[in-house]
Amino acid sequence: MTNVAPNAWAPDQPVLVEDVAGSARPAAYYMAETLDGLYAPYVLRTPADDGRFPFVLLAYGNGGGGLEWLRTWVRARPYIMERLLEAGYACGWGRYRTEVDLGFNLGGPLSVDRRQGMEVMNRSPLEFEDELAILEHVRRNPQVDGERLGHVGVSHAGEMLFKLASRYQGAVRAGVACEPANHEFLDLRLEDVAPVNPVTGLRSIEELQLQDPAWVRSRVNGPLVEERFGPIDVPILVMGRERDELQGVFRVSYDLLAERGKECEWVSWDHPLHGYIFPLLAEGDADPIQVQAVDAIVAFLDRHLKSRAA
C-alpha cells in the first residue's frame, strides 16, 4: 500500500506513506524545513499506531540522494529498524545536504541576522544542521517523546553526531557513533598524506591509513579539540571496527571523550562491512557479530533514553 499526500499538504503531515515488506509497521515520509527554508526528507516508523515513543534518528555517510535514497534504504537495510521497533523505539533514516569539505572548520558557528525584513546568514547551513532541523520537526510529532531523542550515525554521520553534540546542546539525549570519520572534528593535520585533487581542489582521503591511535593523536589540533569537546554533554557510544583503515581515528575520538570526563563507552568488532550495524538484506540475515553490535546499541539506548524517561 502506498498513499501519497493530497494537494493540501501540511508541514506536519507525511508526503508519502507506504508498507514495508515483511513488517507490520508502515513507513511515513516527512519533509522538515531546514534552517534556510529548504526541506530535508526523513522517514518515521513507530512501534504501534497509538502511544508516545522515544525516537532514534539513523544516518549513514555523506549526504545527497533525497527521498528516493530513504525509500531504498528502508527496503535494503531493514534489520536495524525492525530491532528498534521491537525494542519500543520510533525510528527513521534522515537525509541531508551533501558534505562540504572542511565546511565545519572554515565556516565557524552559524550566525543569523535580518536584512530587508528577511534572514541573512554568515554561511549556508551544513549537513549536521539539516539533522538538527529533522530532530526539531520530529520532536513535535505527537507520537514522539520529544525529550527522548537519540542519534545513530555511521562513518561521516558518526562525525556529524560529534558536531551536533558540540554545537547544539540538547538536540539529542544520547548518541551512537559507529566508525566516526572524525578527520575534520579533530582537525587532523593531513597535508602530507592527503593530496589535493588538482581538478576539484578538494582533498583526497579515500586511501588514508590511520590505524595507529598514537600517530593520529600526534596530528590532533589540541586547542581546537578542547574547544569542541568541552560543550559535549550527551552520552556517546563509540564503535570501532578492527582492521579498519581509520580505527586509530575511532579510538582517539573515544579517548578524548573519556579523558575529559564525558559519559562515553567503547566497543569494537572485527567485521568486513563498513557500517556493519546496518546489515544489508541482500546479504541474508544479520550475522552473529551484527546481532551483538545491535544488541549493544539497543542496550545503550535503553540505559539513556528509557531509564531516564522525562
C-alpha positions as a Python dict, from the first residue, in 0.01 Angstrom:
ca = {
    (1, 'M'): (0, 0, 0),
    (2, 'T'): (129, 343, -96),
    (3, 'N'): (-52, 661, -6),
    (4, 'V'): (57, 994, -150),
    (5, 'A'): (-30, 1309, 42),
    (6, 'P'): (-319, 1514, -102),
    (7, 'N'): (-260, 1851, -265),
    (8, 'A'): (-348, 2023, 63),
    (9, 'W'): (-25, 1904, 226),
    (10, 'A'): (55, 2048, 567),
    (11, 'P'): (411, 2066, 711),
    (12, 'D'): (321, 1832, 998),
    (13, 'Q'): (182, 1566, 764),
    (14, 'P'): (374, 1299, 568),
    (15, 'V'): (416, 1336, 194),
    (16, 'L'): (410, 960, 145),
    (17, 'V'): (310, 653, 348),
    (18, 'E'): (391, 301, 231),
    (19, 'D'): (407, -53, 362),
    (20, 'V'): (740, -218, 434),
    (21, 'A'): (785, -573, 305),
    (22, 'G'): (795, -830, 585),
    (23, 'S'): (687, -581, 851),
    (24, 'A'): (358, -481, 1009),
    (25, 'R'): (473, -122, 1056),
    (26, 'P'): (448, 124, 764),
    (27, 'A'): (694, 399, 673),
    (28, 'A'): (582, 762, 670),
    (29, 'Y'): (799, 1013, 483),
    (30, 'Y'): (814, 1373, 604),
    (31, 'M'): (978, 1697, 495),
    (32, 'A'): (1148, 1904, 765),
    (33, 'E'): (1209, 2272, 695),
    (34, 'T'): (1583, 2341, 724),
    (35, 'L'): (1739, 2649, 883),
    (36, 'D'): (1749, 2825, 546),
    (37, 'G'): (1395, 2739, 443),
    (38, 'L'): (1455, 2439, 218),
    (39, 'Y'): (1340, 2087, 305),
    (40, 'A'): (1519, 1776, 425),
    (41, 'P'): (1337, 1442, 398),
    (42, 'Y'): (1319, 1177, 667),
    (43, 'V'): (1120, 863, 733),
    (44, 'L'): (935, 789, 1056),
    (45, 'R'): (820, 449, 1176),
    (46, 'T'): (654, 382, 1511),
    (47, 'P'): (612, 58, 1709),
    (48, 'A'): (233, 99, 1721),
    (49, 'D'): (-47, 323, 1598),
    (50, 'D'): (-108, 457, 1946),
    (51, 'G'): (145, 571, 2204),
    (52, 'R'): (431, 813, 2251),
    (53, 'F'): (778, 673, 2195),
    (54, 'P'): (1145, 770, 2221),
    (55, 'F'): (1289, 834, 1874),
    (56, 'V'): (1619, 730, 1715),
    (57, 'L'): (1750, 911, 1406),
    (58, 'L'): (1957, 685, 1177),
    (59, 'A'): (2217, 831, 944),
    (60, 'Y'): (2486, 698, 712),
    (61, 'G'): (2775, 868, 539),
    (62, 'N'): (2773, 1177, 321),
    (63, 'G'): (2453, 1348, 213),
    (64, 'G'): (2253, 1371, -104),
    (65, 'G'): (2007, 1129, -258),
    (66, 'G'): (1687, 1273, -118),
    (67, 'L'): (1357, 1091, -77),
    (68, 'E'): (1442, 805, -311),
    (69, 'W'): (1758, 732, -110),
    (70, 'L'): (1541, 695, 201),
    (71, 'R'): (1295, 459, 32),
    (72, 'T'): (1582, 244, -94),
    (73, 'W'): (1746, 221, 248),
    (74, 'V'): (1422, 133, 423),
    (75, 'R'): (1390, -161, 186),
    (76, 'A'): (1758, -259, 167),
    (77, 'R'): (1858, -237, 536),
    (78, 'P'): (1552, -333, 741),
    (79, 'Y'): (1727, -509, 1029),
    (80, 'I'): (1824, -206, 1239),
    (81, 'M'): (1478, -51, 1215),
    (82, 'E'): (1296, -372, 1299),
    (83, 'R'): (1517, -421, 1605),
    (84, 'L'): (1448, -67, 1724),
    (85, 'L'): (1074, -101, 1665),
    (86, 'E'): (1075, -429, 1856),
    (87, 'A'): (1254, -254, 2144),
    (88, 'G'): (987, 15, 2162),
    (89, 'Y'): (1154, 297, 1968),
    (90, 'A'): (1016, 515, 1695),
    (91, 'C'): (1293, 545, 1439),
    (92, 'G'): (1381, 659, 1092),
    (93, 'W'): (1651, 745, 843),
    (94, 'G'): (1723, 1109, 774),
    (95, 'R'): (1872, 1259, 460),
    (96, 'Y'): (2064, 1583, 441),
    (97, 'R'): (2260, 1802, 206),
    (98, 'T'): (2595, 1689, 69),
    (99, 'E'): (2904, 1724, 288),
    (100, 'V'): (3109, 2039, 233),
    (101, 'D'): (3478, 1953, 263),
    (102, 'L'): (3612, 2138, 570),
    (103, 'G'): (3287, 2338, 591),
    (104, 'F'): (3276, 2289, 968),
    (105, 'N'): (3635, 2412, 1007),
    (106, 'L'): (3613, 2708, 774),
    (107, 'G'): (3257, 2825, 833),
    (108, 'G'): (3251, 2853, 1210),
    (109, 'P'): (2929, 2870, 1413),
    (110, 'L'): (2617, 2966, 1219),
    (111, 'S'): (2501, 3326, 1276),
    (112, 'V'): (2164, 3459, 1165),
    (113, 'D'): (2067, 3826, 1128),
    (114, 'R'): (1799, 4027, 949),
    (115, 'R'): (1830, 4219, 626),
    (116, 'Q'): (1547, 4392, 439),
    (117, 'G'): (1296, 4214, 658),
    (118, 'M'): (1436, 3868, 584),
    (119, 'E'): (1707, 3642, 720),
    (120, 'V'): (2073, 3661, 626),
    (121, 'M'): (2336, 3408, 737),
    (122, 'N'): (2715, 3414, 762),
    (123, 'R'): (2722, 3080, 578),
    (124, 'S'): (2488, 2814, 447),
    (125, 'P'): (2372, 2553, 698),
    (126, 'L'): (2573, 2232, 688),
    (127, 'E'): (2459, 1872, 673),
    (128, 'F'): (2456, 1819, 1052),
    (129, 'E'): (2231, 2125, 1081),
    (130, 'D'): (1983, 1955, 849),
    (131, 'E'): (1980, 1677, 1108),
    (132, 'L'): (1903, 1942, 1369),
    (133, 'A'): (1604, 2052, 1158),
    (134, 'I'): (1484, 1692, 1127),
    (135, 'L'): (1513, 1639, 1502),
    (136, 'E'): (1319, 1957, 1574),
    (137, 'H'): (1049, 1854, 1328),
    (138, 'V'): (1011, 1503, 1466),
    (139, 'R'): (1016, 1641, 1823),
    (140, 'R'): (675, 1799, 1753),
    (141, 'N'): (516, 1472, 1636),
    (142, 'P'): (250, 1363, 1889),
    (143, 'Q'): (376, 1003, 1872),
    (144, 'V'): (730, 1104, 1966),
    (145, 'D'): (855, 1184, 2315),
    (146, 'G'): (1048, 1500, 2231),
    (147, 'E'): (1256, 1473, 2548),
    (148, 'R'): (1399, 1136, 2443),
    (149, 'L'): (1568, 1171, 2104),
    (150, 'G'): (1870, 963, 2005),
    (151, 'H'): (2109, 950, 1710),
    (152, 'V'): (2288, 654, 1549),
    (153, 'G'): (2536, 753, 1279),
    (154, 'V'): (2794, 563, 1074),
    (155, 'S'): (3114, 696, 917),
    (156, 'H'): (3070, 1064, 826),
    (157, 'A'): (2735, 1057, 1006),
    (158, 'G'): (2921, 945, 1318),
    (159, 'E'): (3128, 1261, 1290),
    (160, 'M'): (2806, 1455, 1242),
    (161, 'L'): (2693, 1335, 1585),
    (162, 'F'): (3007, 1485, 1741),
    (163, 'K'): (2944, 1813, 1557),
    (164, 'L'): (2579, 1819, 1661),
    (165, 'A'): (2662, 1747, 2026),
    (166, 'S'): (2933, 2013, 2029),
    (167, 'R'): (2740, 2294, 1861),
    (168, 'Y'): (2377, 2228, 1961),
    (169, 'Q'): (2340, 2106, 2318),
    (170, 'G'): (2003, 1946, 2386),
    (171, 'A'): (1946, 1835, 2028),
    (172, 'V'): (1973, 1469, 2134),
    (173, 'R'): (1982, 1289, 2465),
    (174, 'A'): (2219, 1007, 2363),
    (175, 'G'): (2410, 903, 2054),
    (176, 'V'): (2599, 620, 1888),
    (177, 'A'): (2894, 699, 1662),
    (178, 'C'): (2988, 389, 1464),
    (179, 'E'): (3320, 421, 1280),
    (180, 'P'): (3313, 802, 1315),
    (181, 'A'): (3527, 959, 1042),
    (182, 'N'): (3634, 1248, 1266),
    (183, 'H'): (3913, 1389, 1046),
    (184, 'E'): (3758, 1734, 1046),
    (185, 'F'): (3625, 1738, 1402),
    (186, 'L'): (3973, 1655, 1534),
    (187, 'D'): (4125, 1897, 1279),
    (188, 'L'): (4386, 1636, 1189),
    (189, 'R'): (4698, 1763, 1014),
    (190, 'L'): (4692, 1550, 698),
    (191, 'E'): (4857, 1775, 440),
    (192, 'D'): (5144, 1531, 380),
    (193, 'V'): (4921, 1223, 344),
    (194, 'A'): (4603, 1362, 183),
    (195, 'P'): (4688, 1505, -160),
    (196, 'V'): (4464, 1767, -317),
    (197, 'N'): (4280, 1676, -637),
    (198, 'P'): (4413, 1931, -891),
    (199, 'V'): (4083, 1930, -1080),
    (200, 'T'): (3845, 1994, -788),
    (201, 'G'): (4080, 2147, -533),
    (202, 'L'): (3944, 1905, -271),
    (203, 'R'): (4145, 1670, -53),
    (204, 'S'): (4170, 1303, -147),
    (205, 'I'): (4122, 1099, 172),
    (206, 'E'): (3995, 770, 28),
    (207, 'E'): (4324, 583, 72),
    (208, 'L'): (4427, 714, 415),
    (209, 'Q'): (4569, 459, 659),
    (210, 'L'): (4503, 595, 1008),
    (211, 'Q'): (4504, 277, 1214),
    (212, 'D'): (4759, 377, 1479),
    (213, 'P'): (4599, 581, 1762),
    (214, 'A'): (4938, 724, 1864),
    (215, 'W'): (5002, 857, 1512),
    (216, 'V'): (4651, 1003, 1494),
    (217, 'R'): (4695, 1161, 1836),
    (218, 'S'): (5013, 1334, 1715),
    (219, 'R'): (4813, 1501, 1436),
    (220, 'V'): (4525, 1633, 1653),
    (221, 'N'): (4478, 2009, 1694),
    (222, 'G'): (4490, 2016, 2075),
    (223, 'P'): (4349, 2365, 2147),
    (224, 'L'): (4065, 2317, 1900),
    (225, 'V'): (3983, 1976, 2049),
    (226, 'E'): (3942, 2142, 2389),
    (227, 'E'): (3703, 2394, 2238),
    (228, 'R'): (3498, 2134, 2052),
    (229, 'F'): (3485, 1855, 2311),
    (230, 'G'): (3414, 2089, 2601),
    (231, 'P'): (3043, 2153, 2531),
    (232, 'I'): (2956, 1786, 2464),
    (233, 'D'): (2710, 1682, 2734),
    (234, 'V'): (2537, 1371, 2595),
    (235, 'P'): (2638, 1007, 2644),
    (236, 'I'): (2810, 869, 2334),
    (237, 'L'): (2882, 508, 2244),
    (238, 'V'): (3181, 499, 2007),
    (239, 'M'): (3201, 183, 1796),
    (240, 'G'): (3521, 81, 1621),
    (241, 'R'): (3594, -181, 1356),
    (242, 'E'): (3909, -389, 1384),
    (243, 'R'): (4140, -362, 1082),
    (244, 'D'): (3952, -57, 953),
    (245, 'E'): (4192, 193, 797),
    (246, 'L'): (4055, 460, 1032),
    (247, 'Q'): (4049, 258, 1354),
    (248, 'G'): (4301, 498, 1509),
    (249, 'V'): (4060, 788, 1450),
    (250, 'F'): (3775, 595, 1609),
    (251, 'R'): (3976, 509, 1919),
    (252, 'V'): (4120, 857, 1966),
    (253, 'S'): (3770, 1004, 1939),
    (254, 'Y'): (3665, 787, 2232),
    (255, 'D'): (3984, 853, 2430),
    (256, 'L'): (3939, 1229, 2403),
    (257, 'L'): (3585, 1200, 2537),
    (258, 'A'): (3692, 976, 2825),
    (259, 'E'): (3988, 1194, 2923),
    (260, 'R'): (3754, 1490, 2959),
    (261, 'G'): (3517, 1302, 3185),
    (262, 'K'): (3243, 1273, 2926),
    (263, 'E'): (2989, 994, 2960),
    (264, 'C'): (3106, 754, 2692),
    (265, 'E'): (3162, 388, 2608),
    (266, 'W'): (3383, 200, 2361),
    (267, 'V'): (3322, -127, 2178),
    (268, 'S'): (3486, -269, 1867),
    (269, 'W'): (3428, -571, 1645),
    (270, 'D'): (3609, -735, 1355),
    (271, 'H'): (3371, -730, 1059),
    (272, 'P'): (3424, -693, 682),
    (273, 'L'): (3136, -448, 624),
    (274, 'H'): (3187, -75, 668),
    (275, 'G'): (2869, 23, 851),
    (276, 'Y'): (2827, -327, 992),
    (277, 'I'): (2549, -213, 1227),
    (278, 'F'): (2327, -164, 921),
    (279, 'P'): (2310, -516, 768),
    (280, 'L'): (2211, -548, 404),
    (281, 'L'): (1902, -756, 328),
    (282, 'A'): (2069, -881, 9),
    (283, 'E'): (2339, -1049, 219),
    (284, 'G'): (2088, -1254, 419),
    (285, 'D'): (2021, -1249, 790),
    (286, 'A'): (2234, -1044, 1026),
    (287, 'D'): (2541, -1245, 1126),
    (288, 'P'): (2635, -1306, 1492),
    (289, 'I'): (2865, -1003, 1512),
    (290, 'Q'): (2599, -775, 1368),
    (291, 'V'): (2344, -912, 1614),
    (292, 'Q'): (2584, -848, 1905),
    (293, 'A'): (2659, -497, 1781),
    (294, 'V'): (2292, -402, 1752),
    (295, 'D'): (2230, -564, 2092),
    (296, 'A'): (2492, -323, 2231),
    (297, 'I'): (2323, -26, 2062),
    (298, 'V'): (1978, -113, 2196),
    (299, 'A'): (2117, -170, 2547),
    (300, 'F'): (2298, 166, 2535),
    (301, 'L'): (1986, 348, 2416),
    (302, 'D'): (1777, 174, 2681),
    (303, 'R'): (2011, 298, 2953),
    (304, 'H'): (1996, 657, 2836),
    (305, 'L'): (1659, 702, 2670),
    (306, 'K'): (1439, 474, 2880),
    (307, 'S'): (1588, 460, 3227),
    (308, 'R'): (1592, 840, 3233),
    (309, 'A'): (1244, 897, 3098),
    (310, 'A'): (1119, 1252, 3130),
}
